[in-house]
Amino acid sequence: MKPDVIIYGTNTCPFCQKARQDYGKSATYYNVNADRKRRKEMLKYSKGEESVPVIVEGEKVTIGYGGA
């Protein structure tokens, strides 16, 4: 079974938009500019790095997105 995918990003980030397109409905997206709780979550996964997107796939955390 594939792990759940979470994308933390912003609505103005083109890399976030591309990640959302490529992952489609298999991912849950959180806008960290609009949701402080999710922003804190993102910063835990990224170890304080504020770059977006942060993509979480099970135990794997990827900061940034270069395409599928």
C-alpha positions in Angstrom: 0.0 0.0 0.0 1.4 3.4 -0.9 2.0 5.8 2.0 -0.2 8.9 2.4 1.4 12.0 0.7 1.2 15.4 2.3 2.3 18.5 0.5 3.0 21.6 2.6 3.2 24.7 0.4 1.8 28.1 -0.6 -0.7 29.0 -3.2 1.8 31.4 -4.9 4.6 28.9 -5.3 4.9 27.5 -8.8 6.8 24.4 -7.5 4.0 23.7 -5.1 1.4 24.0 -7.8 3.4 21.6 -10.0 3.7 19.1 -7.2 0.0 19.3 -6.5 -0.8 18.7 -10.2 1.6 15.7 -10.5 0.5 14.0 -7.2 -3.2 14.8 -7.9 -5.7 13.3 -5.6 -3.2 10.9 -4.0 -1.9 13.9 -1.9 -3.3 16.1 0.8 -2.3 19.8 0.4 -1.9 22.3 3.2 -1.4 26.0 2.6 1.1 27.0 5.3 0.4 30.7 4.9 -3.2 30.2 5.8 -2.8 27.5 8.5 -0.4 28.2 11.4 -0.8 24.7 12.8 0.2 23.1 9.5 3.1 25.6 9.2 4.4 24.3 12.6 4.0 20.7 11.3 5.9 21.5 8.1 8.8 23.1 10.1 9.1 19.9 12.2 9.4 17.8 9.0 11.8 20.2 7.4 13.9 20.7 10.6 13.2 24.4 10.5 13.8 25.0 6.8 11.2 27.4 5.5 11.4 26.4 1.8 8.3 25.0 0.1 7.0 22.6 -1.0 7.7 20.1 1.7 6.5 16.7 0.6 6.0 13.9 3.1 5.6 10.4 1.9 5.5 8.0 4.8 9.0 8.3 6.4 10.4 10.2 3.4 10.6 14.0 3.5 11.5 16.0 0.4 12.1 19.7 0.4 11.5 21.3 -2.9 10.1 19.8 -6.1 11.8 19.1 -9.4 9.1 17.1 -11.1 7.9 13.5 -11.2 
